[in-house]
Amino acid sequence: MENLANFVGTAAALCSMLSFTPQIVKIWKERDASSISIRMFLLTVTGFTLWTAYGFLIGSWPVAGSNIVCLILSATILALKWKFSRRG
């Protein structure tokens, strides 16, 4: 059962991490992030920050590590939103 739990956890982490990639690519190619909700991504970044802290607090490096990656990716979207909104 532990192997199944590890598989499910790994699959969930990969899905979470990969889910941000298409959005980042789209924003970068189009140089437009006007459709991105700043409130939603601020909440997302806050959530990943808290999940990362939780992972460290319980000593779970997989939880902390996967959420650090998601935090970086979602923060990248926020940074691109800021960068491209300043240009217009």
C-alpha distances in whole Angstrom, upper triangle without the diagonal:
4,5,5,6,9,10,11,12,14,15,17,18,20,21,23,24,26,27,30,31,33,35,36,37,39,41,42,43,45,46,45,43,45,42,40,40,40,39,36,35,36,34,31,32,32,29,27,29,28,24,25,27,24,21,24,25,21,21,18,20,18,19,22,23,22,24,27,27,27,29,31,31,32,35,36,37,38,41,41,42,45,46,47,48,51,52,53
4,5,5,6,9,10,10,12,14,15,16,18,20,21,22,24,26,28,29,32,33,34,36,38,39,40,42,44,44,44,41,44,41,38,38,38,37,34,33,34,32,29,30,30,27,25,27,25,22,22,24,21,18,21,22,18,17,15,16,14,16,19,19,19,21,24,24,24,27,29,29,30,32,34,35,36,38,39,40,42,44,45,46,49,50,52
4,5,5,6,9,10,10,12,14,15,16,18,20,21,22,24,27,28,30,32,32,34,36,37,38,40,42,43,42,40,43,40,38,38,38,37,34,33,34,32,29,30,30,27,25,27,26,23,23,25,23,20,22,23,20,19,16,17,14,16,19,19,18,21,23,23,24,26,28,28,29,32,33,34,36,37,38,40,42,43,44,45,48,49,50
4,5,5,6,8,10,10,12,14,15,16,18,20,21,22,25,26,28,30,31,32,34,36,37,38,40,41,41,38,41,38,36,36,36,36,32,31,33,31,28,29,29,26,24,27,26,22,23,25,22,20,23,24,21,20,17,18,15,16,20,20,18,20,23,23,23,26,28,27,28,31,32,32,34,37,37,38,41,42,43,44,47,48,49
4,5,5,6,8,10,10,12,14,15,16,18,20,21,24,25,27,29,30,31,33,35,36,37,39,40,39,37,39,36,34,33,34,33,30,29,30,28,25,26,26,23,21,23,22,18,19,21,19,16,19,20,17,17,14,15,12,13,17,17,15,18,21,21,20,23,25,25,26,28,30,30,32,34,35,36,38,40,41,42,44,46,47
4,6,5,6,8,10,10,12,14,15,16,18,20,22,23,26,27,28,29,32,33,34,35,38,38,38,36,38,36,33,33,33,33,29,28,29,27,24,25,25,22,20,22,22,18,18,20,18,15,18,20,17,16,12,13,10,11,15,14,13,16,18,18,19,21,23,23,24,27,28,29,31,33,33,35,37,38,39,41,43,44,46
4,5,5,6,9,10,11,12,14,15,16,18,21,22,24,26,27,28,30,31,32,34,36,37,36,34,37,34,32,32,33,32,29,28,30,28,24,25,26,23,21,24,23,19,20,23,21,18,21,23,20,19,15,15,12,13,17,16,14,17,19,18,19,22,23,23,24,27,28,28,30,32,33,34,36,37,38,40,42,43,45
4,5,5,6,9,10,11,12,14,15,16,19,21,22,24,25,27,28,30,31,33,34,35,35,32,35,32,30,30,30,30,26,25,27,25,22,23,24,21,19,22,21,18,19,21,19,17,20,22,19,19,15,16,12,13,16,16,13,16,19,18,17,20,22,21,22,25,26,26,29,31,31,32,35,36,37,38,41,42,43
4,5,5,6,9,10,11,12,14,15,18,19,22,23,24,26,28,29,30,32,33,34,33,31,33,31,28,28,28,28,24,23,25,23,19,20,21,18,16,18,18,14,15,18,16,13,16,18,16,16,12,12,9,9,12,12,10,12,15,15,14,17,19,19,20,23,24,24,26,28,29,30,32,34,35,36,38,40,41
4,5,5,6,9,10,11,12,14,16,17,20,22,22,23,26,27,28,29,32,32,32,30,32,30,28,28,28,28,25,23,25,24,20,21,22,19,16,19,19,16,16,19,17,15,17,20,18,17,13,12,8,10,13,11,9,12,14,13,14,17,18,18,19,22,23,23,25,27,28,29,32,33,33,35,37,39,40
4,5,5,6,9,10,10,12,15,16,18,20,21,22,24,26,27,28,30,31,30,28,31,28,26,27,28,27,24,23,25,23,20,21,22,19,17,20,21,17,18,21,20,17,20,23,21,20,16,16,12,12,15,14,11,13,16,14,14,17,19,17,19,22,22,23,25,27,27,28,31,32,33,34,37,38,39
4,5,5,6,9,10,11,13,15,17,18,20,21,23,24,26,27,29,30,29,26,29,26,24,24,25,24,21,20,22,20,16,18,19,16,14,17,17,14,15,18,17,15,18,20,19,19,15,15,11,11,13,13,9,11,14,13,12,15,17,16,16,20,21,20,23,25,25,26,29,30,31,32,35,36,37
4,5,5,6,9,10,12,13,16,17,18,20,22,23,24,26,27,28,27,25,28,26,23,23,23,23,20,18,20,19,15,16,17,14,12,15,16,12,13,16,15,13,16,18,17,17,13,12,9,8,11,9,6,8,11,9,9,12,14,13,14,17,18,18,20,22,23,24,27,28,29,30,33,34,35
4,5,5,6,8,11,11,14,16,16,17,20,21,22,23,25,26,26,24,27,25,22,23,24,24,21,19,21,20,17,17,20,17,14,17,19,15,15,19,19,16,19,22,21,20,16,15,11,12,13,11,8,10,12,10,10,13,14,13,14,17,17,18,21,22,22,24,26,27,28,30,32,33,34
4,6,5,6,9,10,12,14,15,16,18,20,21,22,24,25,24,22,25,22,20,21,22,22,19,17,20,19,15,17,19,16,14,18,19,16,17,20,20,18,21,23,22,22,19,17,14,14,15,14,10,12,14,12,10,14,15,13,14,17,17,17,20,22,22,23,25,26,27,28,31,32,33
4,6,5,7,10,12,13,14,16,17,18,20,22,23,24,23,20,23,20,18,18,19,19,16,14,16,15,12,13,15,13,11,14,15,13,14,17,17,16,19,21,20,20,17,16,13,12,13,12,8,9,11,9,7,10,12,10,10,14,15,14,17,19,19,20,23,24,24,26,28,30,31
4,6,6,8,11,12,12,14,16,17,18,20,22,22,22,20,22,21,18,19,19,20,17,14,17,16,13,13,16,14,11,14,16,14,14,17,18,16,18,21,21,20,17,15,13,12,13,11,7,8,10,7,5,9,10,8,9,12,12,13,15,17,17,19,21,22,23,25,27,28,30
4,5,5,8,10,10,12,14,15,16,18,20,20,20,19,22,20,18,19,20,21,18,16,19,19,15,16,19,17,14,18,20,17,17,21,21,20,22,25,25,24,21,19,16,16,16,14,11,12,13,10,9,12,12,9,11,14,13,13,16,18,17,19,22,22,22,24,27,28,29
4,6,7,8,10,11,12,14,15,17,18,19,19,16,19,17,15,16,17,18,15,13,17,16,13,14,17,15,14,17,19,17,18,21,21,20,23,26,25,25,22,21,18,17,18,16,13,13,14,11,9,12,13,9,10,13,13,12,15,17,16,17,20,21,21,23,25,26,27
4,6,5,6,9,10,11,12,14,16,16,16,13,16,15,12,14,15,16,13,11,14,15,11,12,15,15,13,16,18,17,17,21,21,21,23,25,26,26,23,21,18,17,17,16,13,12,13,10,8,10,10,6,7,10,9,8,11,13,13,14,17,17,18,19,22,23,24
4,5,5,6,9,10,11,12,14,15,15,14,17,16,14,17,17,19,17,14,17,18,15,15,19,18,16,19,21,20,19,23,24,23,25,28,28,27,24,22,20,19,19,17,14,15,15,11,10,12,11,8,9,12,10,9,13,14,13,15,18,18,18,20,22,23,24
4,5,5,6,9,10,11,12,14,14,13,16,14,13,16,17,20,17,15,19,19,16,17,21,20,19,21,24,23,23,26,27,26,28,31,31,31,28,26,23,23,23,21,18,18,18,15,13,15,15,11,12,14,12,11,14,16,13,15,18,18,17,19,22,22,23
4,5,5,6,9,10,11,12,11,9,12,11,9,12,14,16,14,12,15,17,14,15,19,18,17,20,22,22,22,25,26,26,28,30,31,31,28,26,24,23,23,21,18,18,18,15,13,14,13,10,10,12,10,8,11,13,11,11,15,15,14,16,19,19,20
4,5,5,6,9,10,10,10,9,13,12,11,14,14,17,15,13,16,17,15,15,18,19,17,19,22,22,21,25,26,25,27,30,31,30,28,26,23,23,22,20,18,17,17,14,12,13,11,8,9,10,7,6,10,10,8,10,13,13,12,15,17,18,19
4,6,5,6,9,10,11,11,14,14,13,17,18,20,19,16,19,21,18,18,22,22,21,23,26,25,24,28,29,28,30,33,34,33,30,28,26,25,25,22,20,20,19,16,15,17,14,11,12,14,11,10,13,13,11,13,16,15,14,17,19,18,20
4,5,5,6,8,8,9,12,11,11,15,16,19,18,16,19,21,19,19,23,23,22,24,27,26,26,30,31,30,32,35,36,35,33,31,28,27,27,25,22,22,22,19,17,18,17,13,14,15,13,10,14,14,11,12,15,14,13,15,18,17,18
4,6,5,5,5,6,9,9,9,13,14,17,16,14,17,19,17,18,21,22,21,23,26,26,26,29,30,30,31,34,35,35,33,30,29,27,27,25,23,22,21,19,17,17,16,13,12,13,10,8,11,11,7,8,11,11,9,11,14,14,14
4,6,5,7,8,12,13,13,16,16,20,19,16,19,22,20,19,23,24,22,24,27,27,26,29,31,31,32,35,36,35,33,31,29,28,27,25,23,23,21,19,18,18,16,13,14,14,10,9,12,11,8,10,12,10,9,13,15,14,15
4,6,8,10,13,14,15,18,19,23,22,19,22,25,23,23,26,27,25,27,30,30,30,33,35,34,35,38,39,38,36,33,31,31,30,28,26,25,25,22,21,21,19,16,17,18,14,13,16,15,11,13,16,13,11,15,17,15,16
4,5,8,10,12,13,16,18,21,20,19,22,24,23,23,26,27,26,28,31,31,31,34,36,35,37,39,41,40,38,36,34,33,32,30,28,27,26,24,22,23,21,18,18,18,15,13,15,15,11,12,14,13,10,12,15,13,13
4,7,9,12,12,16,16,20,20,18,20,23,22,21,25,26,25,27,30,30,30,32,34,34,36,38,40,39,37,35,33,32,31,29,27,26,25,23,22,21,19,17,17,16,13,12,13,12,8,9,11,9,6,9,11,10,11
4,6,8,9,12,13,17,17,16,18,21,20,20,23,25,24,26,29,29,29,32,34,34,35,38,39,39,37,35,33,32,31,29,27,26,25,23,21,21,19,17,16,16,14,11,12,12,8,8,10,9,6,8,11,10,10
4,5,5,9,10,13,13,12,14,17,16,17,20,21,21,22,25,26,26,29,30,31,32,34,36,36,34,32,31,29,28,27,25,23,23,21,19,18,17,15,13,13,12,8,9,10,7,5,8,9,6,7,11,11,11
4,5,8,9,13,13,13,15,17,17,18,21,22,23,24,27,27,28,30,32,33,34,36,38,38,36,35,33,31,30,30,27,25,25,24,21,21,20,18,15,16,15,11,11,12,10,7,10,11,8,7,11,11,10
4,6,9,12,11,12,14,16,16,17,20,21,21,23,26,26,27,30,31,31,34,35,36,37,35,34,32,30,29,29,26,24,25,23,20,20,20,17,15,16,15,11,12,14,12,9,12,14,11,11,14,15,14
4,6,9,8,8,11,13,12,14,16,17,18,20,22,22,23,26,27,28,30,32,33,34,31,30,29,26,26,25,23,21,21,20,17,16,16,14,11,12,12,8,9,11,10,7,10,12,11,10,14,15,15
4,5,5,6,9,10,11,12,14,15,17,18,20,21,22,24,26,27,29,30,32,33,31,30,28,26,25,25,23,20,21,20,17,16,17,15,12,13,14,10,9,12,12,9,11,14,13,12,15,17,17
4,5,5,6,9,10,10,12,14,15,16,18,20,21,22,24,25,27,28,30,31,30,29,28,25,24,24,22,19,20,19,16,15,16,14,11,11,12,9,7,10,11,8,9,12,13,11,14,16,16
4,6,5,6,9,10,11,12,14,15,17,18,20,21,22,24,26,27,29,30,29,28,27,24,23,24,22,19,20,20,17,15,17,16,12,12,15,12,10,13,14,11,12,16,16,14,17,20,20
4,5,5,6,9,10,10,12,14,15,16,18,20,21,22,24,25,27,28,26,26,25,22,21,22,20,17,18,18,14,13,15,14,10,12,14,11,10,14,14,12,14,17,17,16,19,21,21
4,5,5,6,8,9,10,12,14,15,16,18,19,21,22,24,25,26,25,24,23,20,19,19,17,14,15,15,11,10,12,11,7,8,10,8,6,10,11,10,12,15,15,15,17,20,20
4,5,5,6,9,10,11,12,14,15,17,18,20,21,22,24,26,24,24,23,20,19,20,18,15,15,16,13,11,12,12,9,8,11,10,8,11,13,11,12,15,17,16,17,20,21
4,6,5,6,9,10,11,12,14,15,16,18,20,21,22,24,23,23,22,18,18,19,17,14,15,16,13,11,14,14,10,11,14,13,11,14,16,14,15,19,20,19,21,24,24
4,5,5,6,9,10,10,12,14,15,16,18,20,21,22,20,20,19,16,15,16,14,11,12,13,9,8,11,10,7,9,12,11,10,13,15,14,16,18,20,19,22,24,25
4,5,5,6,9,10,10,12,14,15,17,18,20,21,19,19,18,15,14,15,13,10,10,11,8,6,8,9,6,6,10,10,9,11,14,13,14,17,19,19,20,23,24
4,6,5,6,9,10,11,12,14,16,16,18,20,19,19,19,15,14,16,15,11,12,13,11,8,12,13,10,10,14,14,12,14,17,16,17,20,22,21,23,26,27
4,5,5,6,9,10,10,12,14,15,16,18,17,17,16,13,12,14,13,9,11,13,10,8,12,13,10,11,15,15,14,17,19,18,19,22,24,24,26,28,29
4,5,5,6,9,10,10,12,14,15,16,14,14,13,10,9,11,9,6,7,9,7,5,9,10,9,10,13,14,13,16,18,18,19,22,23,24,25,28,29
4,6,5,6,9,10,11,12,14,15,14,14,14,11,9,11,11,7,8,10,9,7,10,12,11,10,14,15,14,16,19,19,19,22,24,24,25,28,30
4,5,5,6,9,10,10,12,14,13,14,14,11,10,12,12,9,10,13,12,10,13,15,14,14,17,18,17,19,22,22,22,25,27,27,28,31,33
4,5,5,6,9,10,11,12,11,11,11,7,7,10,9,6,9,11,10,9,13,14,13,14,18,18,18,20,23,23,24,26,28,28,30,33,34
4,5,5,6,9,10,10,9,9,10,7,4,7,8,5,6,10,10,8,11,14,13,14,17,18,18,20,22,23,24,26,28,28,30,32,34
4,5,5,6,9,10,10,11,12,9,7,10,12,9,9,13,13,11,14,17,16,16,19,21,20,22,25,25,25,28,30,30,31,34,36
4,5,5,6,8,8,10,11,8,7,11,12,10,11,15,14,13,17,19,18,18,22,23,22,24,27,27,28,30,32,33,34,37,38
4,5,5,6,5,6,8,5,4,8,9,8,10,13,13,13,16,18,18,19,21,23,23,25,27,28,29,31,33,33,35,37,39
4,6,5,6,7,10,8,6,9,12,11,11,14,15,14,16,19,19,20,22,24,24,25,28,29,29,31,34,34,35,38,40
4,6,8,10,12,10,9,13,15,13,14,17,18,17,19,22,22,22,25,27,26,28,31,31,31,34,36,36,37,40,42
4,6,9,11,9,9,13,14,14,15,18,19,18,21,23,23,24,27,28,28,30,32,33,34,36,38,38,40,42,44
4,6,9,9,8,11,13,13,14,17,18,18,20,23,23,24,26,28,28,30,32,33,34,36,38,39,40,42,44
4,6,5,6,8,10,11,12,15,16,16,18,20,21,22,24,26,27,28,30,31,32,34,36,37,39,41,43
4,5,5,6,8,10,10,12,14,15,16,18,20,20,22,24,25,26,28,30,31,32,34,35,37,39,41
4,6,5,6,8,10,11,12,14,15,17,18,20,21,23,24,25,27,29,30,31,33,34,36,38,40
4,6,6,6,9,10,11,12,14,16,16,18,20,21,22,24,26,27,28,30,32,33,34,36,38
4,6,5,6,9,10,10,12,14,15,16,18,20,21,22,24,25,26,28,30,31,32,35,36
4,5,5,6,9,10,11,13,14,15,17,19,20,21,23,25,26,27,29,30,32,33,36
4,5,5,6,9,10,11,12,14,15,17,18,20,21,23,24,26,27,29,30,32,34
4,5,5,6,8,10,10,12,14,15,16,18,20,21,22,24,25,26,28,30,32
4,5,5,6,9,10,10,12,14,15,16,18,20,21,22,24,25,27,29,31
4,5,5,6,9,10,11,13,14,15,17,19,20,21,23,24,26,27,29
4,5,5,6,8,10,11,12,14,15,17,18,20,21,22,24,26,28
4,5,5,6,8,10,10,12,14,15,16,18,20,21,22,25,26
4,6,5,6,9,10,10,12,14,15,16,18,20,21,23,25
4,5,5,7,9,10,11,13,14,15,17,18,20,22,23
4,5,5,6,9,10,11,13,14,15,17,19,20,22
4,5,5,6,9,10,10,12,14,15,17,19,21
4,5,5,6,8,10,10,12,14,15,17,19
4,5,5,6,9,10,10,12,14,16,17
4,5,5,6,9,10,10,12,15,16
4,5,5,6,9,10,11,13,15
4,5,5,6,8,10,11,13
4,6,6,6,9,10,11
4,6,5,6,9,11
4,6,6,7,10
4,5,5,7
4,5,6
4,6
4
